Amino acid sequence: MNGADYHLSLGPFQGITDAPFRNVFKRHFGGIDKFYTPFFTGIHKEDHAKNLQGEEIDPKCNDVETLTPQILSTDAEEILRFAKQCKQLGYKEINLNMGCPFPRVANKKRGCGLLPYPDMVETMLERIFEKIDIKFSVKCRLGYFNPEEIEVILPIFNKFPLSELIIHPRIGKQLYKGEADVERFKALIPYINAPLVYNGDIVSKESFERIRMEIQPVNQFMLGRGLLANPFLAEEIKDCRASLAMTKTDRLHNYVLDLYNDRLRHAGGSPKVLGRMKELWSYLMNSFEEPQVVWRKIKKTNTLKEYEDAVEYVFMNVLLSSEESNSKNSL
Ligand SMILES: Cc1cc2nc3c(=O)[nH]c(=O)nc-3n(C[C@H](O)[C@H](O)[C@H](O)COP(=O)(O)O)c2cc1C
């Protein structure tokens, strides 16, 4: 199998991978075939719901062919409202978030908090599939409390024509700690009807290869924190460097400046953008030889000027981990 045979997507990150991020990322890096919006909630209106009016979902600012809008809900009617409006906007698929592990979500039986309740899942999916006329995919974990929960849920998923099932093999109670359980993911493969996507702990070409070998013949992978830490990751996996003319350092620098300036434009120059940039840097610092030096420099900035100076300092003084593979193997 060569790189072109892999299908790579970027997982959604609430607060990071919004439309400006996705568009800037695509201008600077290659290798990602598909994107997902961070989850939407509160689709109360039948038409033109307020939160479906912004640029996050506006087809003028997004590629409807390669972007799948995601919803966090357990209400079939709300999911259908979302599906209808996404379809009107030109999207081809929606995704249901059954993976969010945060207690304020999961305790309300939303996100992965729904996984211990197979009857609710079945009723919800029955109602959705009675009416939905757009592709419908699910992103989930192995469970909320324990990793056996998925074994009860899979036969239910199999009753419905999901366009895709993305599994992140952790349980909700782990949040993002510990390791993704690739063994368990592998054991599930024969029991899944839907096109299957693996997500979790792909942080380098090496970890990608290790996981890929383990879970053959799965050839769809969702990248997450590994790509935020090393935006070259998809290019490295596919051996398709988008620009040979520039060094990786210059490409990374341009990307960070472009994203910052874009966010600044959107925020009308407000220092609010610092929060979002810092959140990205909490991953991106791992591209550098001294991540903690980088993080301390960026984290303490309070004004736009301080931030801009810190970024220049980092690119002038701290080396990338490597010109060839610049992601640390751990997150
Ligand atoms: C801050 C943060 C926000 C996230 N937001 C979302 C989200 O909106 N929807 C979703 O499906 N997953 C979300 N995720 C999960 C990631 O998309 C991904 O599944 C997770 O990081 C595991 O993949 P990784 O081990 O490759 O990072 C989020 C994760 C983090 C850390």
The ligand as an SDF file (V2000), in Angstrom:
LIG
                    3D

 31 33  0  0  0  0  0  0  0  0999 V2000
   -9.5750   20.2700   23.3060 C   0  0  0  0  0  0  0  0  0  0  0  0
  -10.2150   19.1710   22.5180 C   0  0  0  0  0  0  0  0  0  0  0  0
  -11.3940   19.4200   21.8140 C   0  0  0  0  0  0  0  0  0  0  0  0
  -12.0120   18.4110   21.0740 C   0  0  0  0  0  0  0  0  0  0  0  0
  -13.1850   18.6680   20.4080 N   0  0  0  0  0  0  0  0  0  0  0  0
  -13.8100   17.6620   19.7360 C   0  0  0  0  0  0  0  0  0  0  0  0
  -15.0510   17.8730   19.0360 C   0  0  0  0  0  0  0  0  0  0  0  0
  -15.6050   18.9730   18.9820 O   0  0  0  0  0  0  0  0  0  0  0  0
  -15.6020   16.7980   18.4120 N   0  0  0  0  0  0  0  0  0  0  0  0
  -15.0160   15.5530   18.4120 C   0  0  0  0  0  0  0  0  0  0  0  0
  -15.5500   14.6180   17.8180 O   0  0  0  0  0  0  0  0  0  0  0  0
  -13.8480   15.3330   19.0330 N   0  0  0  0  0  0  0  0  0  0  0  0
  -13.2370   16.3550   19.6860 C   0  0  0  0  0  0  0  0  0  0  0  0
  -12.0320   16.1090   20.2940 N   0  0  0  0  0  0  0  0  0  0  0  0
  -11.3820   14.7780   20.1310 C   0  0  0  0  0  0  0  0  0  0  0  0
  -10.4000   14.7680   18.9400 C   0  0  0  0  0  0  0  0  0  0  0  0
  -11.0620   15.0320   17.7160 O   0  0  0  0  0  0  0  0  0  0  0  0
   -9.7240   13.3750   18.8190 C   0  0  0  0  0  0  0  0  0  0  0  0
  -10.7290   12.4020   18.6640 O   0  0  0  0  0  0  0  0  0  0  0  0
   -8.8920   13.0400   20.0490 C   0  0  0  0  0  0  0  0  0  0  0  0
   -7.9340   14.0400   20.3060 O   0  0  0  0  0  0  0  0  0  0  0  0
   -8.2100   11.6680   19.9230 C   0  0  0  0  0  0  0  0  0  0  0  0
   -7.3350   11.6220   18.8310 O   0  0  0  0  0  0  0  0  0  0  0  0
   -5.7320   11.8020   19.0370 P   0  0  0  0  0  0  0  0  0  0  0  0
   -5.3000   10.7930   20.0750 O   0  0  0  0  0  0  0  0  0  0  0  0
   -5.1650   11.5460   17.6680 O   0  0  0  0  0  0  0  0  0  0  0  0
   -5.5290   13.2000   19.5090 O   0  0  0  0  0  0  0  0  0  0  0  0
  -11.4210   17.1120   21.0450 C   0  0  0  0  0  0  0  0  0  0  0  0
  -10.2400   16.8620   21.7590 C   0  0  0  0  0  0  0  0  0  0  0  0
   -9.6450   17.8660   22.4860 C   0  0  0  0  0  0  0  0  0  0  0  0
   -8.3770   17.5490   23.2440 C   0  0  0  0  0  0  0  0  0  0  0  0
  1  2  1  0
  2  3  1  0
  2 30  2  0
  3  4  2  0
  4  5  1  0
  4 28  1  0
  5  6  2  0
  6  7  1  0
  6 13  1  0
  7  8  2  0
  7  9  1  0
  9 10  1  0
 10 11  2  0
 10 12  1  0
 12 13  2  0
 13 14  1  0
 14 15  1  0
 14 28  1  0
 15 16  1  0
 16 17  1  0
 16 18  1  0
 18 19  1  0
 18 20  1  0
 20 21  1  0
 20 22  1  0
 22 23  1  0
 23 24  1  0
 24 25  2  0
 24 26  1  0
 24 27  1  0
 28 29  2  0
 29 30  1  0
 30 31  1  0
M  END
$$$$
